[in-house]
Amino acid sequence: LATTWNELAQEKWKLSLELDLGAAPVWIQGDYSHIQQALENLLFNARDATFEMRNHLREKARLSGGEGAGPLSAQRRQALIDAAGWKGNIVLRTRRLAKEAVLEVADNGIGMTDEVRRRCTETHFSTKRDNALFAGLTAGMGLGLSFVMVILDHHQARLEIESRPLEGACFRLRFHGAE
């Protein structure tokens, strides 16, 4: 999974994917394809969040220093350079805590408000749909994270989400009884 995603991240999406694997292997008993699908859903969301952050920084830079037709101000020029140089980053982390296997997908993307964080696992809840429709694009139907929750429930695992607007997000999957 990491090898495939790393190639896509670098070549197609222009973001970095880091692996931060625990010192010892972390074993999870469960359905391999379901756990892989859950991780892929989280990775796609992290990718999208970094795209949203890049767009936010570009728009902020575009609006900095006013809308005049004259030459770029030094402030606006620097904001545009900073926005162009910003790079999305996703970290896939594993570790063992007591009798739990912990998998994390963290990003430096757009982040979430407390309300979005509380609701993001609801079936059909999406923050992408309105933005995509406005831009004339297609978007998911808000099923990815609710599917992740079904998989975790099946594996008697839980999901923790840490996020703040403009500060990225960390999705932590905790599997009990890991060896």
N, C-alpha and C positions, 0 to 999 in steps of 0.2 A: 504494500500500500504506500509506504513512504517513498519508495523508489519511483513509482509511477507518478505520485503527486509532486515529487521534487522536480521531475522533468517538466511537467505541466506548469508548475509554479515559475520556474526560471524562464522557460522558452515562450510560453503562451501568455502568462498572466503578469510577468515582470514583478514577481514578489519572491521573497525567500521563505523556505520551509526549513525549520530547524528541528532536529531530533534531540531530545533531552531524555535519554533512557536511563532508568535506574541502574545501579551498580550490578544488580542481579536480575535475571529474568523475572517477569511478572506473569503469572499464569492465571487465566480465567477459564472456568469451566462453562461452556455454553455453545451456542450456535455460531460458528465462525462467520458464516455469510451475514447473519443478522448484526453481529457486532461490527463487522466491516462496513455494512450499510449505515449503521449509526455513526461511525467515525467519518465516513464520507459525507454524510449530511452535515455534520459539524464542520468539516473542512470546507465544503461549498459555502456555508454561511460565513465562515471566517474570510474566505476569499471575497465574497460579496461585500462584507463589512470594510475590507481594506479598499475596495473599489470606491465605496461611498465616501470613505475618508479622503482619498485622493481627489475625488470630485469636489468635496467640501473645501479642501485646501486650495484647489484651483479657482473655485468661485470666490473664496475669500480674497485671494491674491488679485483676481480680476477687479474686485470692487475696492481694493485698498488704494488710497491716494486719490480718490475721486474718479469721475468719468470724463475728464477733460480730453480734448482731441490733441492736446499738446504732447510734448515729449514725456516719456515715462519718468516719474519721480524716482529718486533713489530708493525710497521706501517700497514703492510698488514693484520696481525692478527686482529688489531683493526678495520680496514676497513671491514673485513669479518664479525666481530661481529656486527658492526653498520648496515651493510646491512641486516644481518639476523634478527636484532631487529626492523628494520623499519616497520611501520604499515601504511597501506593505511587508509585514512579517508575520508568519504563523509558526507557533511552536507546538509540536506534538510531544507530550511529556508522559512518561510512565514512572511509577514508583510504587513501593509497597509501604503501607502504614498499618502497623499492627497486623490484623488479619484481613486487611482490605487491599485489593488491587486498585490502583488509581490511575486513570487515563485522563489527560487534560488536552484540550485544544484551546490555545490562547492566541489572540491576535492583537495588533495595534490599530485596529479599524475604528469605525465611527462610534462604537459603543452604544449603550442603551440607557434610556431613562429608567427610573424605578418602575414606572407603570408598564413599559414595554417589557422589561425584565420579568415582571410578575406574570404577564400574559403571554409571553412568547411561545410557550408550549401548548397553548390552546389550539385545538383543531381549527383550521381556516383563519387563524390570526396571522396577519402578515403586514410588515411595514414596507415591503418592497412593491406590493401590487400597485398602490396609487402612484408611486414614483415611476414605475415601469410603464404603466398605462399612459401617464402624462407624456413620457418620452417616446411613446409609440412602440414600446417593446412588450414582449410577453414576459410573464413572471409566474413563479410558482403559486400554489394555491394555499400556502400556509400549512402544509402537511408534514414537512421535514422534521421539525422538532417534536410534533405530536407523535410521529412514527418512532423517533428516538425514545420517547417516553414509554411507548408500548414495548419496545425491545428491552428497555431497562426493567420495566415491571416484570416481564417474562423471565428475566435473569435475576430477579430480586435485588436489583441495584438501584441506585438513586443518582439524581443529577443535581449538582450545585452550579449556580451561575453567579459570577461576579462581573459587574460592568458599571461603567459610568460614561456619560456622554463625552465623546472625543478622547476617551482613554482606553479604548479597546474592550475586550471581553475575554473571560476564561470560563470554559465549560468543563466541569470536572465530573467524570463518571466514577462512581465508587461501587465496586463489586465486593460483596461480603464473602467471607470464608475462603479467601484466596490462599493458595499454598506457596 
